[in-house]
Amino acid sequence: MHTPLHHLTAMEQRVFTALRGGPSTEDLALQLRVTPRTAKFHVTNLRAKLGGLSRLQLCLLATMTGMHIPTICPSCACTFAKSPGFTGTR
């Protein structure tokens, strides 16, 4: 089964993993070795890609899934990650 996590870029995977535990933007930036503005940009893109989750929901999802992020599926033709009404189930 393909989930929106299959469609994350390498950087989005890093951001998603770094969000475990709910770090501040500044702490996230330090972990990613980017500026706080860049960290916030990546979080905003990640939120949109995962169906408009709030930052809190995103942090909870990252914490609940632990470090396991499915491998990116470059040949996947599904549009699940792009669904505007994504609710976490198919």
C-alpha positions as CSV (number, residue, x, y, z in Angstrom):
1,M,0.0,0.0,0.0
2,H,1.3,3.4,-0.9
3,T,0.9,6.3,1.6
4,P,1.8,9.9,1.3
5,L,5.1,9.1,3.0
6,H,6.2,7.2,-0.1
7,H,6.2,10.5,-2.0
8,L,8.5,12.5,0.3
9,T,11.8,13.8,-1.1
10,A,15.0,13.0,0.8
11,M,14.9,16.4,2.5
12,E,11.2,16.0,3.4
13,Q,12.1,12.7,5.0
14,R,14.8,14.4,7.0
15,V,12.4,17.1,8.1
16,F,9.7,14.6,9.0
17,T,12.1,12.5,11.1
18,A,13.5,15.6,12.8
19,L,10.0,16.7,13.8
20,R,9.7,13.8,16.3
21,G,9.2,15.2,19.7
22,G,8.0,18.6,18.5
23,P,11.1,20.7,18.3
24,S,10.9,24.5,17.9
25,T,11.7,25.9,14.5
26,E,15.1,27.0,15.8
27,D,15.9,23.5,17.1
28,L,14.7,22.0,13.9
29,A,17.0,24.3,11.9
30,L,20.0,23.3,14.1
31,Q,19.3,19.6,13.5
32,L,18.9,20.1,9.7
33,R,21.8,22.6,9.6
34,V,19.7,25.2,7.8
35,T,18.4,28.6,8.7
36,P,15.1,28.8,10.7
37,R,13.4,30.4,7.7
38,T,14.5,27.4,5.5
39,A,13.3,24.9,8.2
40,K,9.9,26.7,8.3
41,F,9.7,26.5,4.5
42,H,10.3,22.8,4.5
43,V,7.8,22.2,7.3
44,T,5.2,24.2,5.3
45,N,5.8,22.1,2.2
46,L,5.7,18.9,4.2
47,R,2.4,19.9,5.8
48,A,0.8,20.6,2.4
49,K,2.1,17.4,0.9
50,L,0.6,15.4,3.8
51,G,-2.9,16.8,3.4
52,G,-2.7,20.1,5.3
53,L,-1.9,18.7,8.7
54,S,-1.2,21.2,11.4
55,R,2.4,21.4,12.7
56,L,1.2,19.6,15.9
57,Q,-0.4,16.8,13.9
58,L,2.7,16.5,11.8
59,C,4.9,16.2,14.9
60,L,2.6,13.6,16.4
61,L,2.6,11.6,13.2
62,A,6.4,11.7,13.1
63,T,6.6,10.7,16.7
64,M,4.1,7.8,16.3
65,T,5.8,6.4,13.2
66,G,9.2,6.6,14.8
67,M,12.1,6.5,12.5
68,H,10.4,4.2,10.0
69,I,9.7,6.1,6.8
70,P,8.8,3.9,3.8
71,T,11.1,4.0,0.8
72,I,10.3,6.6,-1.8
73,C,8.4,4.9,-4.7
74,P,9.7,6.8,-7.8
75,S,7.6,4.8,-10.2
76,C,4.3,5.0,-8.2
77,A,1.5,6.4,-10.3
78,C,-1.0,6.8,-7.4
79,T,-2.2,10.3,-6.6
80,F,-2.9,9.5,-2.9
81,A,-0.4,12.1,-1.6
82,K,-2.0,14.7,-3.8
83,S,-5.6,14.2,-2.7
84,P,-7.0,17.4,-1.3
85,G,-9.3,15.5,1.0
86,F,-6.6,13.2,2.5
87,T,-7.7,11.9,5.9
88,G,-5.1,9.3,6.5
89,T,-7.1,6.4,5.0
90,R,-7.8,5.2,1.5
